[in-house]
Amino acid sequence: MSGAVVPGLENQLSQAKRNVFLLTLAQAILASAPPIVFSVGALAGYQLLGADKSLATAPLTGFNVGVAFGAIAVAMASRFLGRKASFMLGALLCSIGGGIAALGLFRIDFWLFVTGFLLIGLAGGFTQKIRFAAADASPSFYKPRAISWILAGGIISAVLGPQIAIFTKDMFFPVLFAGAFIAIIPLGLVAVAIFAFLDLPEVNTKQATDEPARPLMDIVATPRFATGMICGIGSYALMTFMMTGAPLAMVIGCGFPSEMATLGIQWHVLAMFAPSFFTGILIARYGAETIVAAGLVILMACGVVAHMGIELWNFWGALILLGVGWNFGFIGATAIVTSSYRPHEADKVQGFHDIILFSTVALASFASGQVFTAWGWNVMNLMIWPIAGLCLIMVLFLIVKNRKTVAAQG
């Protein structure tokens, strides 16, 4: 009996594997755009500005604002167009954004360049939903493996994106970096073609329950939700703040070739995604709170390595620690948040969480350029300590509270 396979389930699994394969390919291609954006975006913006270079990271702020709106737009598009068509729309927006960003460089138009980043970010909001589509398209026993495949696509992107940036940035010399953004155009178009072959099942989002949904503010005010959200936002904002400023510090501040900055971002993005294969196992074994605490400590270690000097290993080592710290901190915090509400409360809570999250991340990317221009890389590193320290205190309080609760119940 243990080896028997239900025919209907076998067909469902076969369809799921096909969809997950296509979604993984599309994820690997589309998710290559953000590493291109972050490895050369601030440098490209820097060269477009006049004497005041403090807006150099504004394009990356536009990207993060686009992601925030994209998280909302993909939900609306999926409702009216279906998930397959909405993913195709998102991929098309990625191509359009890459073309507009390149046009901004050719025309030496900074705000047109920012507009291109906004559209690429909007597409990124659509791309972030691919992992949910892979899970929804799979039987319950196959969902973890489906998500792992999508994460594997992210690792491919971490290598593909920076390499594209390195090999295309001088393609239209003397207009530096234009080739990197033109290269985004075929990425989106190939993804559109892949999405066209999807056959996604309809998902029933209605939850049958006799338990009334709690008011949003009641959920937000609970210590568990508040701790998870603040730790997640802190981890993501610090990661964006440091990642955005690092290429400027390496190339403009220290004179390293832009290729070295791009490779640093490649190692950083690999460090962001690679631990995901075992982060869930660690959370299941040690608890989400412990993993968040570990992530925050790793982020502090990033600050130490970055503050020790301005050699290449300092930058690359700090970026790798930044990626791993983000992975543990953000994924662990997300696990805390998702355990703080009931299934039929998910839509409003997730919407509130994502709006606050990506708005803060956008501010962090903008502040990165301001702080670097005004005070330099060393002061940027110091920003890690108060934010990570506050988050660590909050999560330690939550750990103590949980232990007291277990002791009282036991």
Secondary structure, 3 states (H helix, E strand, C coil): CCCCCCHHHHHHHHHHHHHHHHHHHHHHHHCCHHHHHHHHHHHHHHHHCCCCCCCCCHHHHHHHHHHHHHHHHHHHHHHHHCHHHHHHHHHHHHHHHHHHHHHHHHCCCHHHHHHHHHHHHHHHHHHCCHHHHHHHCCCHHHHHHHHHHHHHHHHHHHHHHHHHHHHHCCCCCCCCCHHHHHCHHHHHHHHHHHHCCCCCCCCCCCCCCCCCCCCHHHHHCCHHHHHHHHHHHHHHHHHHHHHHHHHHHHHHHCCCCHHHHHHHHHHHHHHHHCCHHHHHHHHHHHCHHHHHHHHHHHHHHHHHHHHCCCCHHHHHHHHHHHHHHHHHHHHHHHHHHHCCCCHHHHHHHHHHHHHHHHHHHHHHHHHHHHHHHHHCHHHHHHCHHHHHHHHHHHHHHHHHHHHHHHHHHC
